[in-house]
Structures are given as structure tokens and as C-alpha cells.
């Protein structure tokens, strides 16, 4: 079995788990979860240096999910890769669970509680700066939403990382082109996005965010002196035809009938 095939299987399984979780909890943000499933599958499938049995291993790579509203898919990948028992996913969104509706650091494998957008990249800069000063091998990955880039705090962090040449930092923009109140282009156009990062002294990879081979190449060890950003062009709701590119699935949970339809479609995909 090739590495790409393995990550594709992981992407399928976490998409299905996230759908089940959001359905049971009658929660939201499933479209945002599905668009980043392939990114997480490649990261956790064969890029990260990590130890699920020792989440605080000092030599681990760190993942900061700044778009913390898409936590269901993050919990799913952590469970599927052995950070905690998969049965815990059944408690998502219930009273008393550690699997809150926005990402919680109480969950094994989660570095930072997030959900208040615009802060994840700044924290990632701090982690990367400390590792660089101490000459440690640890890499730091920050996953951002496109709408989140409306926040000015991100651009302060982008300038900081470029200035300090944080070569051990990789930002990943889940560029699904839809944010909470409309398309990114309508709400606050980000283009030319790649040129803006380059102007701030970043190495840019502008790729298909659902292509596992392209993701693996881009997320590989950075051989240059600059921080790198992966502009991952994705589709909101990817993998479920009736959700793809639809703003409404930023908020809705699938009914029992639609859940089965969605699972069947994911399972049937190549």
C-alpha cells in the first residue's frame, strides 16, 4: 500500500467520523471540516513527527488548528491515529465531554484551544521561534481558514515570521473560498493572495488542497531559509456532492437520511 493510498483511506475515514459527530450533536461547520480532511490526512498520515502515545514528546512537530470551529475533523484524525479511544467521538458536543464544539487543549494531541479566529498563527510563530533559537528539529504547522485572513493579527504574524526567517514554520491556508456570510471574494477579497505572502518574505506553494501527492511534496521538509505557506485550494464540503461549494453547510447538520447519503458517497469514491 502506498503512502498516498494510506492517506486517502485516512481522509475517507475522518470525513465519515466528522459527519457522524456533527449529525449526533446537531452541530455546525461540517463544510469547513470536509474541506480540510485531505490536509489533515496527509499531515498525520506521513508528514508529522509525532507520538500518539506520548503527546507531549519534546521532539514532536506541532499542529495549531487556528480555524478551531472545524474541530470535529481534528478530533477524528487524532482518534484515528491513536491519541485516544475512538468511542470518545460519540460524546462530541455533549455536556461534560472534553470534545467541545470549538477545539480544546484538554484533548490529547491538541496544542491550543482555538476558535477565536486570528490567533493561531501568532502562537505558531512563538513555538517556531523558540525551536529555532534552541536549534531543535521541531516543525510547526498552522492551519488557517481563508476568511480568518480578514483578521489583521494574522498579517502581523506573517510579517514577523518572514522577518525572522522562521524556516521551521509552515502555514496552511484552507482556501475553500467561502466564509461565514458569503464568498471570500464578496466579503473581503484576498487576491492576489500568493503575491501578498511572497511580499512578506514567505516561500509559497499554491496547490490543489485535495491532491495528496501535491500536499505531501509541499509539506515536506523545508530546505530554504524562509517560512513556507501552502495555499491549499479546496472545496467547501468536499466529498459530499450536495454539500460542495454550499454556504449553508457552514451552519447545517445533516439529517439521518442525508447522513447515510453522504457516507455512501464517500465510501463509493475512488
C-alpha positions in Angstrom: 0.0 0.0 0.0 1.5 3.4 -1.0 1.7 6.3 1.3 -0.7 8.3 -0.8 -3.2 5.4 -0.7 -2.9 5.2 3.1 -3.6 9.0 3.5 -6.6 8.7 1.1 -8.1 6.0 3.3 -7.5 8.1 6.4 -9.2 11.1 4.7 -12.2 8.9 4.0 -12.5 7.6 7.5 -12.2 11.0 9.1 -14.7 12.5 6.8 -17.2 9.8 7.8 -16.5 10.2 11.5 -16.9 14.0 11.3 -20.2 13.6 9.6 -21.5 11.2 12.2 -20.3 13.5 15.0 -21.9 16.7 13.6 -25.1 14.7 13.0 -25.3 13.3 16.5 -24.6 16.7 18.1 -26.8 18.6 15.6 -23.8 20.9 15.3 -22.3 23.1 12.5 -19.2 23.6 10.4 -19.2 20.3 8.6 -18.4 22.1 5.3 -15.3 23.5 6.9 -14.3 20.1 8.2 -14.6 18.3 4.9 -12.6 20.9 3.0 -9.5 20.3 5.2 -9.8 16.5 5.6 -7.1 15.8 2.9 -4.7 18.2 4.5 -5.0 16.5 7.9 -4.8 13.1 6.4 -1.5 13.8 4.7 -0.1 15.6 7.8 -1.0 12.9 10.2 -0.6 10.1 7.7 3.0 10.6 6.7 4.5 14.1 7.4 4.4 14.8 11.1 7.0 13.6 13.6 4.7 12.7 16.5 3.9 10.0 19.0 0.2 9.5 19.8 1.2 7.5 23.0 3.3 10.5 24.2 1.5 13.7 23.0 4.0 15.9 24.9 7.1 14.3 23.4 9.6 17.2 23.2 10.8 16.4 19.7 7.2 16.4 18.2 6.1 18.6 15.4 3.2 20.9 16.4 -0.1 21.4 14.6 -2.1 24.6 15.5 -5.6 24.4 14.1 -6.4 28.1 14.1 -9.8 27.5 12.4 -11.0 25.9 15.7 -14.7 25.8 14.6 -13.7 22.8 12.4 -12.7 20.8 15.4 -14.8 17.7 14.6 -12.4 16.6 11.8 -9.4 17.3 14.0 -10.8 15.1 16.8 -11.5 12.5 14.2 -7.9 12.4 12.9 -6.5 12.3 16.4 -8.7 9.4 17.3 -8.0 7.5 14.1 -4.2 7.9 14.7 -4.3 6.7 18.2 -4.3 9.7 20.5 -7.5 8.5 22.3 -10.1 5.8 22.0 -12.4 6.3 19.0 -15.5 5.7 21.2 -14.9 9.1 22.7 -16.0 10.7 19.4 -19.6 9.6 20.3 -19.6 12.2 23.0 -18.8 15.2 20.8 -20.8 18.3 21.7 -22.4 16.7 24.8 -22.5 18.2 28.2 -19.4 17.2 30.2 -17.3 15.9 27.3 -13.8 17.1 26.6 -14.7 17.2 22.9 -16.1 20.7 22.8 -17.7 22.4 19.8 -14.5 24.5 19.4 -11.1 23.0 19.7 -10.0 22.3 23.2 -6.4 21.7 24.5 -7.8 19.3 27.1 -8.0 16.7 24.3 -4.8 14.6 23.8 -2.9 15.8 20.8 -4.4 19.3 20.8 -1.7 22.0 21.3 -4.0 25.1 21.7 -7.7 25.8 22.3 -8.9 27.8 19.3 -12.0 29.3 17.8 -11.5 33.0 18.3 -10.0 33.5 14.9 -6.8 35.3 14.1 -4.5 34.0 16.9 -3.3 30.6 15.8 -0.5 31.8 13.5 0.9 34.2 16.2 1.2 31.3 18.7 2.7 29.1 16.0 5.3 31.9 15.4 6.2 31.8 19.0 6.6 28.0 19.1 8.7 28.1 15.9 10.9 31.0 17.1 11.7 29.1 20.4 12.6 25.9 18.5 14.8 27.9 16.1 16.7 29.7 18.9 17.3 26.4 20.6 18.4 24.7 17.4 15.7 22.0 17.8 14.4 20.0 14.8 10.7 20.5 15.7 8.5 21.9 12.9 5.3 23.9 13.5 2.2 23.8 11.2 -0.6 26.4 11.5 -3.9 25.6 9.6 -5.8 28.8 8.8 -9.2 29.5 7.2 -9.4 31.9 4.3 -12.0 34.1 6.0 -9.7 34.2 9.0 -7.2 36.1 6.9 -9.5 39.1 7.3 -8.1 39.5 10.8 -5.2 41.9 11.0 -3.4 39.9 13.6 -2.5 37.3 11.0 -0.7 39.8 8.9 1.4 40.9 11.9 2.4 37.3 12.4 3.1 36.9 8.7 5.4 39.9 8.7 7.1 38.6 11.9 7.8 35.1 10.5 9.2 36.5 7.3 11.4 39.0 9.0 12.8 36.3 11.4 13.1 33.7 8.7 11.2 31.0 10.6 12.1 28.2 8.2 10.6 25.7 10.6 7.1 27.2 10.3 4.6 26.2 7.7 1.2 27.9 7.4 -1.6 26.1 5.5 -4.5 28.2 4.2 -7.7 26.1 3.7 -8.7 28.2 0.7 -12.2 26.9 0.2 -13.4 30.4 -1.0 -16.5 30.5 1.4 -16.7 32.2 4.8 -19.5 32.6 7.2 -21.5 35.2 5.4 -20.7 34.6 1.8 -17.9 34.0 -0.7 -14.5 35.3 0.3 -14.4 37.4 -2.9 -17.6 39.1 -2.0 -16.9 39.7 1.7 -13.3 40.8 1.6 -11.3 39.7 -1.5 -7.9 38.2 -0.6 -6.4 38.2 -4.1 -3.6 38.3 -5.1 -3.1 36.0 -2.1 0.1 34.3 -3.1 1.8 37.6 -4.0 0.9 39.1 -0.6 2.7 36.2 1.2 5.7 36.4 -1.1 5.9 40.2 -0.4 6.2 39.3 3.3 9.2 37.1 2.7 7.5 33.7 2.6 8.0 30.7 0.2 4.7 30.0 -1.4 3.2 26.7 -2.7 -0.1 27.3 -4.5 -1.7 23.8 -4.9 -4.8 21.7 -5.1 -5.6 21.1 -1.5 -7.2 17.7 -2.3 -4.2 16.3 -4.2 -2.4 14.0 -1.7 0.8 13.8 -3.8 1.0 17.6 -4.1 0.3 18.1 -0.4 3.0 15.6 0.5 5.5 17.3 -1.7 4.6 20.8 -0.4 4.5 19.8 3.2 7.9 18.0 3.0 10.9 19.4 4.9 11.6 23.0 4.0 15.1 23.2 2.7 15.1 27.0 2.4 15.6 29.8 4.9 12.1 31.3 4.7 8.8 30.2 6.3 6.5 28.5 3.8 2.8 28.8 3.2 0.7 26.2 1.4 -2.2 27.9 -0.3 -4.4 24.8 -0.5 -7.2 25.4 -3.0 -10.1 23.4 -1.6 -13.8 22.9 -1.9 -16.1 23.5 1.0 -17.9 20.3 1.8 -15.5 18.2 -0.4 -16.5 14.6 -0.8 -20.3 15.1 -0.4 -21.9 16.3 -3.6 -24.9 18.1 -2.1 -22.6 20.0 0.3 -19.8 21.0 -2.1 -19.5 24.8 -2.5 -22.6 25.5 -0.5 -22.6 28.2 2.2 -25.5 26.6 4.1 -23.3 23.7 5.2 -21.2 26.1 7.2 -24.1 26.0 9.6 -26.3 23.0 9.0 -26.1 19.4 10.3 -27.2 16.5 8.1 -30.4 14.7 8.8 -30.3 10.9 9.3 -31.2 10.4 5.7 -28.7 12.9 4.4 -26.0 11.4 6.7 -26.4 8.0 5.1 -26.4 9.5 1.6 -23.2 11.4 2.4 -21.4 8.3 3.9 -22.4 6.2 0.9 -21.0 8.8 -1.4 -17.6 8.9 0.5 -17.4 5.2 0.7 -18.0 4.8 -3.1 -15.4 7.3 -4.1 -12.2 6.1 -5.7 
